[in-house]
Amino acid sequence: MTDEEKGLIKQAQNGDSASFGKLYDRYAERIYRFIFLKTGHKSDAEDLLHEVFLSGWRTVHTYELRGGIPFTSWLYRIAGNRVIDWYRAQKHGVSLDEMTESNTLPVELASTSHTALLDALDRGFEIETVMKGIRELGDIEQTVVLMRFVEDLSPEEVGHAIQKTAGAVRLIQHRALAKLKKNIERTHDRTITRTA
């Protein structure tokens, strides 16, 4: 954490809304992208982003600068909890069509340097297939894959956000990538069978 970030957090903890606004500017895009990939709904992601930062502003005084978790992990934890609440409130599932029709589907997913997702794209799979494969993972696996490969967080940062050890994050990641590969290949094989 930089001295500038620490200063902004301290000022926000003392009630300076402008400092918290600067933290918002610094992290809103990343948190939005994470929420959008989890929900697949642009308007809901925007609403949830607002809730995350409103909650962050209300509780920033509880954030521990010394020895605490990284501030980004703290925000991701709030975002993860908001997404869970959102899913509980939904009476219908998330439509992949709605997710892939949006022109805000992040390019970062396709440009990530991590081999599992790149391999899928290199083999000619559509981004929709990769996203469908991710959506078929369990919630914690989705979260780890998105945080590690889209948000490029370290295992330690992800661990802080989901309240697991870095070793547990690596294990979840390993299992999730194996499942993702199978999900993508299964979807691809079904597509080939249907078109043959």
Secondary structure per residue as TSV (DSSP state, phi and psi in degrees):
chain	resnum	aa	ss	phi	psi
A	1	M	-	360.0	132.7
A	2	T	-	-77.9	161.1
A	3	D	H	-63.2	-35.4
A	4	E	H	-62.4	-44.7
A	5	E	H	-64.3	-43.0
A	6	K	H	-58.7	-42.2
A	7	G	H	-62.7	-43.6
A	8	L	H	-63.3	-41.0
A	9	I	H	-64.7	-45.3
A	10	K	H	-60.3	-44.2
A	11	Q	H	-64.7	-40.3
A	12	A	H	-64.4	-38.8
A	13	Q	H	-65.4	-23.3
A	14	N	T	-91.1	9.7
A	15	G	T	96.0	9.6
A	16	D	-	-83.4	101.5
A	17	S	H	-67.9	-30.0
A	18	A	H	-64.0	-37.8
A	19	S	H	-66.5	-40.5
A	20	F	H	-66.5	-34.4
A	21	G	H	-60.4	-37.7
A	22	K	H	-67.4	-36.0
A	23	L	H	-65.8	-38.5
A	24	Y	H	-59.4	-49.5
A	25	D	H	-58.5	-35.2
A	26	R	H	-72.7	-35.6
A	27	Y	H	-117.6	-8.5
A	28	A	H	-59.7	-42.7
A	29	E	H	-62.6	-42.5
A	30	R	H	-66.3	-43.7
A	31	I	H	-66.9	-40.8
A	32	Y	H	-59.6	-47.2
A	33	R	H	-59.0	-44.4
A	34	F	H	-60.3	-47.7
A	35	I	H	-63.4	-43.8
A	36	F	H	-61.2	-43.4
A	37	L	H	-65.9	-28.8
A	38	K	H	-79.8	-33.8
A	39	T	H	-99.9	-34.9
A	40	G	-	77.8	7.4
A	41	H	-	-122.2	117.6
A	42	K	H	-60.2	-49.8
A	43	S	H	-66.5	-39.2
A	44	D	H	-66.8	-38.9
A	45	A	H	-62.9	-39.3
A	46	E	H	-64.6	-43.1
A	47	D	H	-63.1	-44.9
A	48	L	H	-66.5	-36.0
A	49	L	H	-59.5	-44.8
A	50	H	H	-59.2	-44.2
A	51	E	H	-63.9	-40.0
A	52	V	H	-60.0	-48.1
A	53	F	H	-76.2	-29.0
A	54	L	H	-65.0	-45.1
A	55	S	H	-62.8	-41.8
A	56	G	H	-59.6	-43.2
A	57	W	H	-63.3	-42.5
A	58	R	H	-68.5	-28.0
A	59	T	H	-115.7	8.0
A	60	V	G	-58.4	-27.1
A	61	H	G	-65.2	-19.7
A	62	T	G	-87.5	-12.2
A	63	Y	-	-69.7	132.7
A	64	E	-	-97.8	114.6
A	65	L	S	-69.3	-42.0
A	66	R	S	-92.4	120.1
A	67	G	S	73.3	2.6
A	68	G	S	-86.3	-174.4
A	69	I	-	-77.6	157.9
A	70	P	-	-57.6	146.8
A	71	F	H	-59.6	-39.0
A	72	T	H	-62.7	-41.1
A	73	S	H	-63.4	-37.3
A	74	W	H	-61.6	-44.1
A	75	L	H	-65.7	-41.5
A	76	Y	H	-63.4	-35.7
A	77	R	H	-63.5	-45.2
A	78	I	H	-60.5	-44.6
A	79	A	H	-61.9	-44.1
A	80	G	H	-59.7	-41.4
A	81	N	H	-66.6	-38.7
A	82	R	H	-65.1	-39.7
A	83	V	H	-64.7	-42.0
A	84	I	H	-59.2	-45.4
A	85	D	H	-60.9	-39.8
A	86	W	H	-62.0	-45.4
A	87	Y	H	-62.2	-40.8
A	88	R	H	-62.0	-32.8
A	89	A	H	-82.0	-14.0
A	90	Q	-	-77.4	140.3
A	91	K	S	-102.0	-5.1
A	92	H	S	-135.7	158.9
A	93	G	-	-77.7	166.2
A	94	V	-	-80.8	131.4
A	95	S	-	-87.7	125.6
A	96	L	H	-62.7	-34.2
A	97	D	H	-59.1	-44.2
A	98	E	H	-62.1	-38.6
A	99	M	H	-68.8	-43.0
A	100	T	H	-83.6	-18.8
A	101	E	H	-73.2	-23.8
A	102	S	S	-67.3	136.2
A	103	N	T	-81.2	5.1
A	104	T	T	-100.1	10.1
A	105	L	-	-59.2	122.3
A	106	P	-	-64.1	131.9
A	107	V	T	-68.4	-25.2
A	108	E	H	-56.7	-32.1
A	109	L	H	-61.6	-41.4
A	110	A	H	-76.7	-24.7
A	111	S	H	-99.4	3.2
A	112	T	-	-61.9	149.6
A	113	S	-	-87.4	-1.6
A	114	H	-	-78.4	132.4
A	115	T	H	-65.0	-35.7
A	116	A	H	-60.7	-46.8
A	117	L	H	-74.7	-38.0
A	118	L	H	-64.0	-40.5
A	119	D	H	-58.9	-43.0
A	120	A	H	-61.4	-43.6
A	121	L	H	-69.5	-38.4
A	122	D	H	-63.7	-30.5
A	123	R	T	-80.7	10.1
A	124	G	T	90.6	8.9
A	125	F	-	-74.3	142.9
A	126	E	-	-74.8	155.0
A	127	I	H	-58.9	-32.4
A	128	E	H	-62.3	-37.3
A	129	T	H	-66.5	-42.8
A	130	V	H	-63.4	-45.0
A	131	M	H	-64.0	-39.7
A	132	K	H	-62.6	-42.0
A	133	G	H	-60.9	-41.0
A	134	I	H	-65.7	-42.1
A	135	R	H	-63.9	-23.9
A	136	E	T	-82.0	-8.8
A	137	L	S	-74.2	160.2
A	138	G	-	-66.2	163.0
A	139	D	H	-56.5	-48.3
A	140	I	H	-67.3	-35.6
A	141	E	H	-67.3	-42.4
A	142	Q	H	-57.0	-48.4
A	143	T	H	-59.2	-46.4
A	144	V	H	-64.3	-45.8
A	145	V	H	-60.2	-46.7
A	146	L	I	-65.7	-43.8
A	147	M	I	-67.8	-38.7
A	148	R	I	-75.9	-45.0
A	149	F	I	-103.0	-23.2
A	150	V	I	-96.8	-47.5
A	151	E	S	-86.3	-11.8
A	152	D	-	58.7	39.5
A	153	L	-	-83.7	151.6
A	154	S	-	-74.5	161.4
A	155	P	H	-57.1	-34.0
A	156	E	H	-66.1	-44.4
A	157	E	H	-64.5	-42.0
A	158	V	H	-63.3	-43.4
A	159	G	H	-57.0	-43.5
A	160	H	H	-62.0	-40.5
A	161	A	H	-68.2	-36.1
A	162	I	H	-106.9	6.4
A	163	Q	T	61.2	49.2
A	164	K	-	-133.2	163.2
A	165	T	-	-75.3	161.0
A	166	A	H	-61.0	-37.1
A	167	G	H	-62.4	-41.7
A	168	A	H	-64.9	-38.7
A	169	V	H	-61.5	-43.9
A	170	R	H	-62.1	-40.0
A	171	L	H	-66.2	-45.1
A	172	I	H	-60.5	-43.4
A	173	Q	H	-59.8	-47.1
A	174	H	H	-59.3	-48.4
A	175	R	H	-65.6	-40.7
A	176	A	H	-64.1	-41.5
A	177	L	H	-66.8	-36.6
A	178	A	H	-64.0	-43.9
A	179	K	H	-65.5	-41.3
A	180	L	H	-61.1	-43.5
A	181	K	H	-59.1	-45.6
A	182	K	H	-64.1	-43.4
A	183	N	H	-59.3	-45.2
A	184	I	H	-66.2	-45.1
A	185	E	H	-64.2	-39.7
A	186	R	H	-63.2	-45.1
A	187	T	H	-63.6	-43.3
A	188	H	H	-63.4	-43.8
A	189	D	H	-62.9	-39.1
A	190	R	H	-64.2	-39.3
A	191	T	H	-64.7	-43.3
A	192	I	H	-63.6	-42.7
A	193	T	H	-61.3	-41.6
A	194	R	H	-67.9	-33.9
A	195	T	H	-88.4	-11.0
A	196	A	-	-77.9	360.0
